[in-house]
Amino acid sequence: MTTTLLGIVLRHDKTGFTFITREHLKTWEFIHYQTDRQQILCRITETEPLTEYPVEFLLDTAIVPADVAEFCGFDPDEFEYYKTRAAVIGYFDENLGEFINPRMNPAAGTVIHRSAAEQLRDINKAQAGGIGSATIGTIAGTDFEVVLSVKDVVSQHLSVIAATGAGKSYTVGVIVEELLMPHNRAPVLIFDPHGEYTALESIANDPRFWDGEYKPKVRIIKPEKIKIRIGDLETSDLISIIDDGTMSDKMKTLFGSACRTLRKDSFRQFTRSELRSTVDAMRDGSNDSSIEGILWRLRKLDGGIFHDHEDVPIVEYLRIGQLTVMDVSGISTGFQQLIAQVILRKIFDARQKTENGAYTSDTPDKYLPYPVFVILEEAHRFAPQGSGGGAGGDGGEGGGRVAKSKPIIKTILSEGRKFGVGICMVSQRPSKLDSDSLSQCMTQITMRIINPADQEQIGRSIESVSRDIVLELPALAKGHAIVSGVGINTPTIVMIRQRYGRDRGASKDAPSIWVRMSAHGRSVGGDVGGGQGAIFPDPDLDIGV
């Protein structure tokens, strides 16, 4: 096996070592050195010229500094060396399945090599194409594939954090594609606040995902199809929906008593009509105004997402080899939180009681005998920092000022591993995301982050993210990410691979769309082509929507 010799170690200290090389290496490139027993993998952290040109050599931009140096009797080669800093990662222990830091740096005079595929293979926990593998891209600047361990990602949760336009949703699409490959066949549910993941339906018809009789299924649940059964709501949920901030303590007490009566008699399932009748039956002559106030507020449960009998068919949404996209676009933030709360609570209940034997094949609507994976796009909406969460104007619309979905999310993040419920938290504003929830995501895909508050939150919340990772975040190119945590053996900068399907999350090229629309005789005012003011593009005119 041959490797490229890069340089010789000059010195070391407690933070790393310095070596001399003629190659201008990038930060985060992998190198290694050989001891008597092991190859020790290292990472470049900093580089600078070994010898600087005198300032006088740089004053005339028309003259090459090396020519000036040679004319003055300097050896031009002196200026072609670099003093490069590196940090030790360690050697890979096959028994432990992780890198072990030797707790010492290479001595002066140690030869440093550039790492090739043979040295990099231990970065991955899984083999590409094998069961439980997710090939998400390549190590930046190389063609070496980076493969995540799906077992670790799903069981110990994942975060995908990036600024707008850095490729966050695109990366999630890559992950979903990998999960639906024949060697994984995962049941995946996405909460989609913007309707951007509906493009993933093309997976079902793509032969690259087929294997024998296996073909993944994609199910898109549109907002109008989302229903919550009244009986599935907790008393606190119902109060948060009907209370506009003026509901008295007496009214809340009466309403709670009515709900307890119904749940005792009906095993928690009841209709809106039964709820009204039970409340009305509590009149005693002294509480008529309170009863009338409750009945008036109960009108908020009429229509919309609430239903007497239809509920969320969790088992149907979480089939093996199926992606279900829950399109909640156009639904208020408060109701989005309520939907997430009900669904996640039912998922956790199904997995917990299936594992404990309480649910069996005799209860097919609750029996869920395999692990599942849930992706929360815009996760800061569902588990916000602090106690808030409802957007302005959502008070009384299912969320108010408290994110109803946050407690069940935190429960799953802390206990889901035991019962096979994995969560992926996706956000562009980690500073608005609950820090405890973020810290529970043990695999991290972190893309370009420029906001200092967001960087601080990442550094504070994610144990495996060190200071050098945080400093690297603003400089990451679009489509590049630092992957760290239990899904991989050491933090790595990855160029995310190309998606198989179309990406609807990409920014629209507004000028190009305007020009194409104009060229096809379309105008909002209706002056072009005698239109009536509405835009009806030709089917063949792709405007990127």
SEMIRO-864312 format. One record per residue: residue in one letter; x, y, z of N, C-alpha, C, O, CB in turn. Coordinates in steps of 0.05 Angstrom, whole numbers, plus 5000, padded with zeros to 4 digits. Glycine has a CB too. Layout:
<rs>
aXYZXYZXYZXYZXYZ;...
</rs>
This chain:
<rs>
m501749765000500050005000501850255000503550275017498150005024;t501350434982502950684980501250914988498850924981504050724951;t502451105002501051355009502851585003505251555000500351355039;t501751825000503252064993504552175017503352235038501352274980;l507252215016508752345037508352645036508752765015511752275036;l507552765058506953055058509153215071509853435062504353105072;g510153125094512153285108513153155133512852915138510853555115;i514553315149515853225173514953395197514753635195518953235170;v514453265220513553405244515853585254518153495257512653205266;l515153835260517054025271516954025301519054005314516454305260;r514554045312514254055341511353985348509653955331514954345353;h510853945374508153895383507654025410509554095424507453595385;d505154065417504454165443501854025452501053825440504054475443;k500554125473498253985484495853995466493953835470497554095511;t495754175447493454205429493754065402491754045387492754495425;g496153985396496553855370499553865362501253875379494954005348;f500053855336502853865327503054025301501054075288503853575323;t505554095294506154255271508054095253510053985263507254535278;f507454095227509353965209509854145185508354325179508253685199;i512154095172512954255149512354105123512953875121516054325151;t511154245105510354115079510454325057510254565061507553995082;r510654215033510554395009507754414998507254574980512454294987;e505854255009503154264999501454455016501654455040501953984999;h499854615002498054805015495454645021493754625004497555054998;l495254545045493054375053490654535064491054745075493954165073;k488254425060485854555070485254465099486054245106483454495052;t483954635114483154555140481154325137479554315118481854785156;w481154135156479453905157480353685138479053475137476653975151;e482553715123483553495107484753285127485653355148485753585087;f484553025119485552815135488352735128489052715104483752565134;i490052695148492752605145493252375166491452325182494852835148;h495552255164496152055185499152015187500652095170494751785178;y499951885209502651805212502751525224500651425234504252005231;q504951385221505151105228506851075254509051185256506450945205;t505850925273507450845296508350555292507750435271505950885323;d509550445312510350165310507949975309508149755298512050085335;r505650065319503349895322500949985306499349815297502649865350;q500550245302498150345289498650575270500750705271496150435311;q496650615253496450865238494651055253492450985262495250815209;i495651295258494251495273493051705254494551845241496051625295;l490351715254489051905236488952185250488652205274486151815230;c489352395233489452665243487952845224487152765202492452765246;r487353095233485953285217487353555217488353645237483053325228;i487553675193488853935190487054145204484654155200489254005160;t488354315220486854535233487654815224486054995227487254505263;e490154845214491055115207493555085189495054895192491655285232;t493955275172496355285156497255565151495655745149495855135128;e499855605149501055865144503755835131504955625133501256035170;p504756035116507356015103509555975124509456095145507856265086;l511455815117513755785134515556035134516556115155515455535126;t515856145110517556385107515956595092514856525071520256325093;e515856835101514357045088516257215071518557255078512857225108;y515257305048516757495032517157755047515257845061515357535004;p519457875044519658155054517658335041517058305018522558265050;v516558525056514558705047515358835021513758885003513758905068;e517858905019518859054996518558884970518259004948521859124999;f518558624972518258454949515358454938514858364916519058164955;l513458564953510658554947509458814938507058834933509158444970;l511059024936509959284931509259334902507559494896511959494939;d510559194883510059234855508458994845509558774842512659274839;t505959034839504258814830504958704802504058484795501358894830;a506558854788507358764761509658574761510358454741507959014743;i510958544784513358374786512758134804511658174826515758534797;v513357904796512957654811514857654835517257674831513257404794;p513857624860515657624883517857424882520057474891514057584908;a517357184870519456984868521757074851524057014856518256724857;d521057234830523257334813524957534828527357544825522057474787;v523657704844525157894860526957754880529257824884523158084875;a525757544893527357394912529857274900532057284911525657174925;e529457154876531657024863533757234854536157184856530756874838;f532857464845534657674837536357774861538657854858533157914825;c535057774885536457864909538157654923539257694944534457984928;g538257414911539857204922538457014941539756844953542157324935;f535857044944534256854961533756604945533556604920531656984971;d533456384959532556134947529556134945528156134965533555884963;p528356144921525456154918524055924931521655954939524656164889;d525355694934524155464946523355514976521555394986525955224945;e524855704988524355755017521455855021520355815042526255965027;f520355985001517656105003515455914995513155994994517556354987;e516155664988514155464979513455265000512055064994515155334954;y514455305024513855115046511755235065511455485067516455055062;y510255055077508055145095508455015123509354785125505255075083;k507755165143507755065170504855005177503155185179509055285191;t504254755180501454655181500954535209502354365218500854455159;r498654625221497854515246495854285242494254295223496554735264;a495954085259494053865258493353765286494853805305495253635241;a491053635288490153515313489853215310489053125288487553645323;v490553065330490452775329487552685334486252775352492352645350;i486552505316484052375320484452115335483152055355482552325293;g486251945324486951695338487051465319486951495295485051645359;y487251225331487250975315484550845320483350875340489650795324;f483750685300481150555302481350285316482950115308479950525274;d479750255337479750005352477349835342475049915345479450065382;e478049615329475949445318474049335339471649295333477249215302;n475049275362473349155383471349365394469049305398475149055406;l472349605398470649815409468949945387466850065393472250025424;g469949935362468450055340468650355340466750495332465649975340;e470850465349471250755350474150825350475950665355469750875374;f474651085345477451185345478351225374476851335391477751445329;i480751145380481951175407484251375404486151325389482950905419;n484151585419486251785419488651675435488351595458485352055431;p491051665423493351545437494351715460496151635475495651505417;r493251955463493952145485496852235483498052295504493352015511;m497852245459500552355455500652445426499352335408502752145461;n502352645421502752745394505252635381507052545396502853055394;p505452635355507852525342510352685349510252925353507552515312;a512552545352515052675359516252825335515452765312517152475369;a517953015340519353155319520752965301522052775310521253365330;g520553005275521852825255519952615245520752465226524152695268;t517552585256515652385247514652455219514052685213513252355266;v514452255201513552295174510552305173509252135185514652075155;i509452505159506552535156505752455128507052525108505752825162;h503452305126502452215100499652325095498152385114502451905099;r499052365070496252425062494652175064495451965055496152555034;s492252195075490551955079488951895054487752065041488651995102;a489051635046487551545023485251365033484751355057489351385004;a483851235015481451085022482050875044480350825061480350944998;e484350755043485050555063484950665091484150525110487750435057;q485850905095485851035121483151155129482551175152488051245123;l481651225108479051365113476751175118474651255128478451545090;r477050925111474850735112473650715140471250655143475650465102;d475250755161474250725188472650965197471550965219476550675207;i472551175181470751395188467851305187466251405203471251635168;n467151125169464451035166463850805186465550635191463850945138;k461350805196460450585213459150365197458750145207458650695235;a458350425173456950235156458250225129459550415121453850305154;q457750015115458849975088456750055067454449975069459749685083;a457550215048455650315027454150085015455349885006457150475006;g451550115013449849915001449049685019447349525012451149804978;g450249675043449549465062447049535078446149765079451849405080;i445949335091443549375108444349585130446349545143442549115120;g442649785132443149985153445150205145446250335162444149855177;s445550235118447450445109445950665095443850625083449550325090;a447050905097445851145084448151305072449551445086444151315103;t448651285046450751425033449851705026448251745008451751275007;i450851905041449752175038451552355022450752585015449352295065;g454052275015455752445000458652345001459152115006455652725010;t460452534996463352464997464852655015463952885020464552464968;i467152565025468852755040469652975022470652925000471352605052;a469253225030469853455013472653445002474553395016469453715029;g472753474975475353474961476253204954478453174942477353604978;t474652994959475452714952473052584939470852694938476452554977;d473452334930471152174920470551954940469151754933471752064893;f471451974965470951774985468151814997467552025007473151785008;e466451604995463751625003463451625034464851475048462151394991;v461651795043461051805072458451655076456351725063460852105082;v458451465094456151285098455351305128456951235145456750995090;l452851385133451851395160450751125168449850965152449751605163;s450851065194449550835205446650895211446051045230451050735231;v444850775196442050835199441050745227439350875239440350695177;k442050525236441350425263441750635284440050685301442850165270;d444150755284444850955304443251215300442451345319447851015304;v442951295274441451545268438551525278437551705290441551605238;v437251305272434451275278433951225308432051335319433251035263;s435751075321435251015349436051245367434951265389436750765357;q437951415359438851625377438451905365439552095375441851575382;h436751925345435752175335437852335319440252295322434752345359;l436852515303438452665284437652955283435253015286438252545255;s439553135280438953415275440153495249442453425242439953595298;v438653655233439653775209439354075211437054175211438253665183;i441554215214441454505220442854655198445154585190442654565248;a441654865187442855025166441455285163439055315169442954865139;a442855485154441655745147440055715121440455515106443755965144;t438255895117436655895092438355885068440256045065434656135091;g437855705049439355695024441855525025443155505005440055965016;a442555415049444955255051444554965042446554815039445955255079;g442154885038441654605028440354425048440654185046444154495019;k439054535068437854375090435754175080436053935085436654565111;s433754275066431554105057432653905036431653675034429354275045;y434553995020435753815000437053585014436753355005437753974982;t438553645035439853435050437853235063438352995063441653555072;v435753345074433653175085432552985063431952755068431353335097;g432153095039431252925016433152705011432352475005430953094992;v435752755012437852545008437552325030437652085024440652655008;i437152415054436852225076434352045072434451805076436652365103;v432152175064429752025060430151815037429251595039427352215053;e431451905015432051714993433551475003432951254996433651864971;e435551525020437151305031435451115049435750875048439551405046;l433651235064432051075082430050895067429250685077430551255101;l429250985043427350825027428650635008427350494993425551015013;m431350635008432750444991432150154999431350105022435850494992;p432449954981431749674987433349575011432349385025432249504964;h435649685017437249575040436449705066437649645087440149615035;n434349875066433349995091430349955094429349845114434050295092;r428750055074425850015073424550135098422750005110425149715071;a425350375106424350495130421550605128420650685107426250715139;p420050605150417550745152418151035161419151075183415450605171;v417551235144418351505150415851695148414251665130420551605130;l415651865168413452065168414752345170416452395187411552025192;i413952525152415052805152412852995158410752995146416352865124;f413253175178411553405182412653625165414953715169411453485213;d411053705146411953895125410454155126408254175113411653755097;p411354355140409854605142409654775117407954945115411154775163;h411354715097411354885073410554725048410554845026414054995069;g409954475050409154315027411454275007410954224984406954445013;e413954285017416254264999417153974994418753924976418554425009;y416253785011417153515008415353344991415753104988417453385035;t413153464980411353304963412853214938411953024925408953474956;a415053344931416553264907417752984910418552854891418753464901;l417952894935419152624940417352394930418152164931419652594970;e414952464921413152254911414252114887413451894880410352374905;s416252244873417452114850419051874857419751704840419352324836;i419751844883421251604892419851344885421051144877421751614922;a417151354887415651104883415950994855415650754851412651154889;n416351164836416551084808419351074797419751054773414851264790;d421351084815424151084806425250804809425450704832425751294823;p426150674788427150404789429650374807430250154815427850304762;r431050594812433350574829432650494858434450414873434850844829;f430150514865429250444892427950174892427050084913427350654902;w427750034869426349784868428249554872430649564866424849754841;d427249334883428749094885426848854887425548814908430649104910;g426648704865424848484865421948584868421048744852425448274887;e420548484888417848564893417648824909415548944913416348354908;y419948914919419949164935419849414918421549454901422349164954;k417849574923417749844911416750034934414649984945415849854886;p418250244940417350414962414850564954414250614931419550624968;k413250624974410750774971411051054982412451095003408350624983;v409851244970409751524980406951604982405351594963411451714961;r406251705005403451785011403552085019404852155038402151615033;i402052255004401952535010399252595023397152545012402352714984;i399352695048396852765062396553065061397953215074396952665092;k394553155045394053435041392653545066391353395081392353485016;p392853815070391653935095388753865099387853815121391954235094;e387153865077384253815080383653525088381453465096382853885054;k385653345086385253065093386053005122385652785132386752895074;i387253205135388153165163385853205182384653415183390553355169;k385252995197383053015216384052925244385552735247380652845207;i383053065265383652985292381052915306379153065306385053215307;r380952675317378452585331378252725358380252735373378452275334;i375952835363375552985388376352825412377552935431372653075390;g375652575412376252405435379152355440379952255461374852145433;d380852415420383752375423385152605437387452595443385052325396;l383652825441384853065452384653055483382552975494383453315442;e386753135496386753165525385053405532384453575516389653195536;t384153415558382553635567384053905563382954105555381853605597;s386653895569388254145565388354225536388454465530391154105576;d388454025518388454095489385854235482385954445468388753835472;l383654125491381054245484380754525495379754705482378754075495;i381754565520381654835532383355035516382555265512382454835561;s385654945508387455125493386255205466386855415456390154985488;i384455035455383155095430380855295434380655485419382154835417;i379255245454376755405457377255665473375655845472374655245469;d379455675488379855905506381256125490383456085480381455825530;d380056355489381256585476382656775496383257005490379256735460;g383056675520384256835541382256945561383057075581385757055529;t379656905556377557015574376056795589374156855603375657175558;m376956545587375556325600376256335630378556325637376256055587;s374156345647374656365676375456095687375155885675372056465690;d376556105711377355855725374955675730375155435729378755915751;k372655795736370255645741369355495715368655265716367955825750;m369555625692368855505667370755275661369855055652368955715644;k373355315666375255105661374754855679374954635670378055205665;t374054915704373454695723370954535714371054285714372954805751;l368854675706366454545696367054385671366154155668364254745691;f368554495653369154365628370854115633370353905621370654555609;g372754135651374453905658372753675670373353445665376653985677;s370853745687369053545699367453405677367053165679367153685719;a366453555657364953435635366653235620365753015613363853655617;c369153315614370953135599371552885614371652665603373653285593;r371952905641372552665657370152475657370452235656373252745685;t367752595658365352425657365152275631364552035631362852605661;l365652405609365552275583367652065580367051845569365852485561;r370052115589372151915585371651675603372451445595374952045592;k370551715625369951485643367851305631368051055633368951585670;d365851425618363651275606364251165578363050965570361151435606;s366051305564366351245535369151165528369851165504365551475519;f370851085547373551005542375051215526376451155507373550735528;r374651465533375951705522374951785495375751995485378951645521;q373151625482372151705456369351825459367651695470372151465436;f368952065449366352195450366152385427368152465414365952335477;t363652465421363152655399362752935409362552975433360652565382;r362753125391362253405398359453445410359053595428362653585374;s357553295398354853315408354653215437353253325453352853165390;e356052995442356052875469357453065489356553095512357452605470;l359453205480360953395497359053625504358953715527363453495483;r357653725484355753945489353553865508352854005527354554055463;s352553625504350353525521351253485549349753555568349253265510;t353653385553354653345580355153605594354453635618357253185579;v356253805580356554065592353854195599353554295621358154255572;d351954175581349354295585347954165609346454295624347554265560;a348453905613347153755635348153835662347053755683347453465631;m350353995663351554075688350254325700351154425721354554115685;r348254425687346954675698345654605725344454395729344754775678;d345954795743344754765769343355015778342555045802346754685790;g342855205760341555455766343355685774342655915771339655405787;s345755605784347655815793349955855773351556035776348655755820;n350155675754352455675736351555715706353155655688354055425739;d349155815702348155835675349955995657350455925634345355955675;s350956225667352656395650355256255643356156285620353256665665;s356356105661358855955655358255735635359855695616359955825681;i356055595638355355385619354955505591355855385571352855235628;e353555725590353055855564355755945551356155925527351156095567;g357556035568360156125558361755895546363055915526361756245580;i361555655560362955425549361655335523363155275504362855195570;l359055315522357655225498358255415474358555325452354655215502;w358455675480359055865458361855815448362355825423358756155469;r363755755465366455715457366855455443368655425426368355725481;l365155255449365354995436364855005406365354815392363454795449;r363855235396363455255367366055245352366055195328361955515361;k368255305366370855295353371655015344373554975329372955415371;l370254815355370854545348369354445323369754225314370254355371;d367554615313365954545289367654575264368854785259363454715288;g367654375247369054395221372054375224373054305245368254645207;g373454455203376354455203377554175206376653985194377354635225;i379554165224381053915227379653725247380553495250383853965236;f377653815261376453655282374153485271372553575254375453835304;h373953245281371953055272371152875295372652825314373052885248;d368652775293367652605315368752315313369252195334364652595313;h369252225289369951935286372651895271374151715277367851795271;e373252065251375752035237378152105254378052305269375752205211;d380251945252382652015267385051965250384851905226382851845293;v387451995261389951955247390651655246391151545267392252125259;p390551535223391151245221394151195222395451155201389951125195;i395251195246398151175250399350935236401350965222398751165279;v398150705239399250465227399350485196401250395183397650215235;e397250605184397250645155399350845146400450815124394450735146;y399951045162401951245155404751135158406651245146401551485172;l405150925174407850835181408150535173408750365189408450865211;r407850495147408350225136411250195129412650385123406550175111;i412249945130414949885121415349975092413749915075415649585124;g417550125087418150205060416250425050415850445026418049975041;q415150585068413250785059414051055071414751085094410350715068;l413951265054414351535063411551665063410151665043416251695044;t410851785086408351935088409052225094410352295114406551825111;v408252405076408752685079406252815089404152825075409752815052;m406352915113404053055125404253355118405753505131403953015156;d402953435097403053705087401153885104398753875101402253725057;v402354035122400854215140401054505131400554685147401654175169;s401854555107402154825097399354955097397354825090403454835069;g399255205104396655355104395155325130393155455134394955255082;i396155145148394955115174396455285194398955295193394954815183;s395055415212396355595231398355445248398155205252394255735249;t400355585258402455465274401355315298402155095305404455675284;g399355435311398155305335396855045328397254845343396055485347;f395455025306394254775298396354575288396054335292392154825276;q398454675275400654495268401754355292402354115292402854655253;q402154515314403154395339401254195350402053985360403654615359;l398654255349396654065359396653805343396553595355393854195358;i396753825317396853585300399353425307399153175310396953665270;a401653555309404153415316403953275343404753055346406553605315;q402753415362402453305389400853055388401652845399401253505408;v398453065375396752835375398052595360397952365370394052905361;i399252645337400452435322402852305336403052065338401352535294;l404552475347406952375361406152215386407352015393408852595368;r404052315399403152175423402051895416402551705430400952335438;k400551885394399451625385401751435376401651195381397451665362;i403751545362406051385353407451265377408051025378407951545336;f408051435397409551345420407951145436409050945445410251585438;d405351195438403651005452403550735438403750525450400751115454;a403350745411403350495395405850335398405750095403402850555366;r408150465396410750325398411250225427412150005431413050505390;q410550395447411050315474409350075482410349885494410450545493;k406750075475405049865484405249615466404649395475402149965484;t406249655441406849415425409249275437409249025438407349505396;e411249425445413649305457412949165483414048955489415849515461;n411149285498410449175524408348945522407748825542409349385542;g407248905498405348685494402448765498400748595496406048465512;a401949015505399149105509397649115483395249055482399149375523;y399049195461397849195435398948955419401348905418398349465419;t397148805406397848575390396548595363395148795357397148315405;s396848385347395548385321392448385323391048435304396448145305;d391448345347388548365352387648655353385248705352387848215377;t389548835356388849125356390349255332392249405336389649265383;p389549185307391049265284391449565279393349645266389749145259;d389649735291389850015287391850145306392450385304387150155291;k392949985324394950085344397449925345399450005357393750105371;y397449695332399749505333401849595314401449605289398849215326;l404249665324406449775308408949625316410449715333406750085312;p409449395303411649215313414349265301415949075299410848935307;y414949515294417649575283418249865289416450025292417749515252;p420849935289421650215294420750395272420350305249424750235298;v420450655278419450845259421151105261422551145281416450915263;f421051275240422651515239420851745231419451735211425051485220;v421051965247419352205243421152445238422952495254417452255267;i420652595217422252825211420553075216418353105205423152825181;l421553255232420153505239421553735225423553835235420053545270;e420553815202421554055189420654305204418454305216420554075159;e422354515205421754755221421354665250419354735262419254905210;a423154515261422854395287422554595309421354545330425154215294;h423554845305423255045325420355135329419755255349424955295318;r418655065310415755125313414554925333412754995348414355095286;f415554685334414354465350415654435377414454335396414454215335;a418254515379419654505405421254765408423754755406421454255407;p419954985413421355245414422955275440422355145460419455475411;q424855455439426355525463424555655483422855815474428755705456;g424755595508422955715528420255585527420055355518422656015523;s418155725536415555605538413755695515411455605513414155675564;g414755865497413155975475412955785452413855555454414156235466;g411755875430411555715407409455805388409855775363411055435415;g407255905397405055985379405856245366406856435379402456015394;a405356275340405956515326403856715333401656645342406056475296;g404456975329402557185334399957135320399957075296403757455326;g397857165335395257125323394156845325391956785317395357195294;d395856665337394956385339393456335365392356115369397256195338;g393356525383392056485408389156405403387756525388392056735425;g388456185416385756075413385455905388383255805383383756295412;e387655865372387455705349389255455352390655375334388355855324;g389055335375390355075379393155095390394354885393390454935353;g394255325396396855335407397255555426398555515447398855345385;g396255795420396656025438399656075441401156065422395355975464;r400356125466403156195472404755955481407155975486403256405493;v403555725482404955485491404955285469402855225457403655365517;a407355175463407554965442406654705453408054575469410454945431;k404254625446403054375457404654125449404653925464400254345448;s406154145427407653905418410253865432411453655431408153935388;k411154065447413854055459414153825479416153685478414554315472;p412253785498412753575518412953295506414753145514410453575538;i411353225487411552955475414052925459415252705458409052895458;i414953145446417453125431419753075450421552905444418053395415;k419853215473421953165492421852885504423852765510421853385515;t419452785508419152515518420252315498421752135506416152455523;i419652345473420652155453423652185450425051975448419352215425;l424752425451427652465448429052335472431352235468428252765447;s427952335495429252215519428751915522430451775532428452365544;e426351825513425551545518425151385492424851135493423051535535;g425051515469424451385444426251155437425450965423424351575422;r428751175445430750975438429850695448430250495435433451045450;k428550685472427750435483425450305467425150065467426850475512;f423950475454421550365440421650395410419750325396419150515450;g423850495399424150495370422650725357421450675336423350245359;v422750965368421651195355423851405352424851515372419251325372;g424651445327426851635322425751895311423751895297428851515302;i427052115318426252375308428652515295430852495304425152555332;c427952655273429952835260428953115263426753185254430252765229;m430553285277429853565281431153735259433653735257430753665310;v429553865243430654025221429954325226427654395231429353935194;s431954495226431454775232433554955219435854885216431354825262;q432655195212434455405202435155605224436855785220433355545178;r433855585247434255765269434655615295432855605312431955965272;p437055485299437455335323437255495349436655385370440155205322;s437655765348437455925372434555935381434056005405438456205367;k432655875364429855875371428855595378426555555386428155985349;l430655395376429955115381430755045410432855125419431354925361;d429054895423429554815450432254685453432854485439427354625460;s433954795470436754695472436854415482438654265473438354885490;d435154335500435154065511434353865489435453645488433254045535;s432353945473431553765451433853735431434353515421429053875436;l435253955424437453935405439653765416440953615401438554225399;s440153775442442353625454441753325454443653165456442853715483;q439153245451438452965451438852835423438752595421435552935459;c439452995403439952895376442852815374444552995373439153105354;m443452565374446152475377447752445351450152385352446152205391;t446452485328447852515303447052795292444752865292447152285283;q449052935282448553215273449553255245451853175238449853415292;i447853375228448753465202448353775203446153875202447053335178;t450653915204450554195208451754335184454054285176452054275234;m450254515171451054645147451654935153451955015177448854625125;r451855105133452755385137450955525157448455535153452855535111;i452055635178450655795198452256055202454556055209450355645225;i450956275197452356535198451556685223453256825235451656705174;n449056665232448156815255449656725281449756495287445156765259;p450956925295452556855319450856715341451856535354453757105330;a448356805344446656675364446156385358446056215375443956825367;d445756325332445356045323447855885328447755655337444456035294;q450155995321452655855325453055795355453955575362455056025315;e452455995372452755955401450955735411451755565428452156215416;q448555725401446655515410447655235402447455045417443855565398;i448755215378449854955368452154875386452254645395450754975339;g454055055391456354995408455554915436456854745449458255225408;r453455045446452654995474450954745477451054605498451055235484;s449454675456447454455458448554185449447553975459445054525443;i450354175430451153925418453953845429455953975423451253945387;e453953625444456453545457458753485438461053545444455853305474;s458153365415460253275397461253505379463153465364459253055379;v460053745381460853965365462854135381462254255401458454145356;s465354135371467554275385467754565374466354635355470154125382;r469554715386469854995378470755015349469855195335471855135396;d472454835340473454855312471154805292471254905270475754665307;i469154645300466854595283465254855281464454925259465154365293;v464754975304463155225304464455445287463155585272462755325333;l467155465289468555665273468455615244468755795227471455675282;e468055355236468055285208465255335195465155365170468754995205;l463155355211460455375200459955605181458655555160458555395222;p460855855186460256065167461556035140460556145120461156325179;a463755875138465255855114464355615096465355585074468155825120;l462555455106461755225090460255305065458555485065459855045107;a461055175043459755235017456955105017456454925032461455134994;k455255204999452655084996452854794989454454714972450955234975;g451354625002451454334997453554195013453853945010451854294968;h455054335029457154215046456154215075454754395083459854355043;a456854005090455953985117458053855134459653695125453353825119;i458053925160459753785179457953565192455953635205460953975201;v458653315188457153095199458652995224461052935222456852865178;s457252975246458552895271456552725287454152705280459453135287;g457552605309455852455327456052155323457952055311453052545323;v454052015333454251725335453851585308454451345305452251615354;g452751725288452351595262454851565245454851445224450351765246;i457051685255459651675241461851665262461351745285459951925221;n464251575255466251535275467851775282469151785303468151325266;t467951975265469252225271468052455255467252405232472352205266;p467952695265466752925250468152955223470652935221466953185266;t466553005202467653015175466053225159463653255162467452745161;i467553375142466153555123465353395099467053275086468053795116;v462853405093461653235071460453415050459053605056459553035083;m460953345025459453465003457053284998457453054989461353494977;i454753385003452253225001451853134972452153294954449853375011;r451252884968450952784941448552904927446853034939450652474942;q448452864901446152964885443752794890443852554892446852954855;r441452934893438952804896438152654871438852734849436753004904;y436552444874435552294852433152434840432652424815434852014860;g431552554857429152684848429352984846431553094852426752614865;r427253124840427153414837426953544864425653434882424853494819;d428253774867428253924892426354164890426954344875431054014900;r424154154905422354384904423054604925421854814925419554284910;g425154544941425854744961427854944950428555134964427054604984;a428654914924430655104913429355374909426955394905431654994886;s431055584911430055854907429155894879430355784860432256054915;k427056044875426056104848427756314834428556514847423056194850;d428256274809429756464793427656664782426756634759431356324770;a427056864798424857044791425257184763423357174747424657254812;p427557304757427857434731427357254708426057324688430557564729;s428457004709428056814687425056744684424156724661429656554692;i423656714707420856654705419356884692417656834675419656594733;w419957124700418557364689418957374659417057424644419657624702;v421457334650422057354622420657134606419457194585425057334617;r420656884616419256664602416256714601414956654581419956404616;m415156814623412256864624411557084604409557054590411456944652;s413257284602412757504584412857404555411357484538414657734588;a414857234550415257124523412956954514412456924490417856974522;h411556834533409256664526406656824527404456714527409056434546;g406857094528404457264527402757254551400257284549402857174504;r403957234575402457224600402957484615405257584616403256984617;s400857594626401257834643399057844664396857754659401258084626;v399757954686397757984708395558164700393258124707399158074733;g396258384686394158584679392358504656390258624652395558844672;g393158294642391458194620391858354594390358304575388558214628;d393858524593394258684568395558524546395258584523395958934574;v397058314554398458154534396757914527395957764545401258064545;g396157894502394657654493391757664500390357464496395857414504;g390657894509387757914514386757754537384457674538386257844490;g388557694558387757544581385857694599385357934594390157444596;q384857554620383057674638384357744665382957794685380757484643;g386957764665388357844689389557614705391157654723386457994707;a388657364700389857134714392057014697392057034673387656934721;i393856874711396056744696395456444694395156304714398756794711;f395356344669394956064664397255964647397055964622392256014651;p399555884659401855794643401155554626399555384633404155734661;d402555534603402355294587403455064603405255094619403955334560;p402354824599403354594614406354544609407654444627401854344606;d407354614586410154564580412054774590414454754588410554524550;l410854994601412555214611413255164640411555194658411055484608;d415755084645416555014672417455274686419455394680418954814672;i415855364706416555604720417655544748417955724764414155794722;g418155294753419555214777417855224802418955254824421755394781;v415255194800413555184824412754904831411354864850411155364820;
</rs>
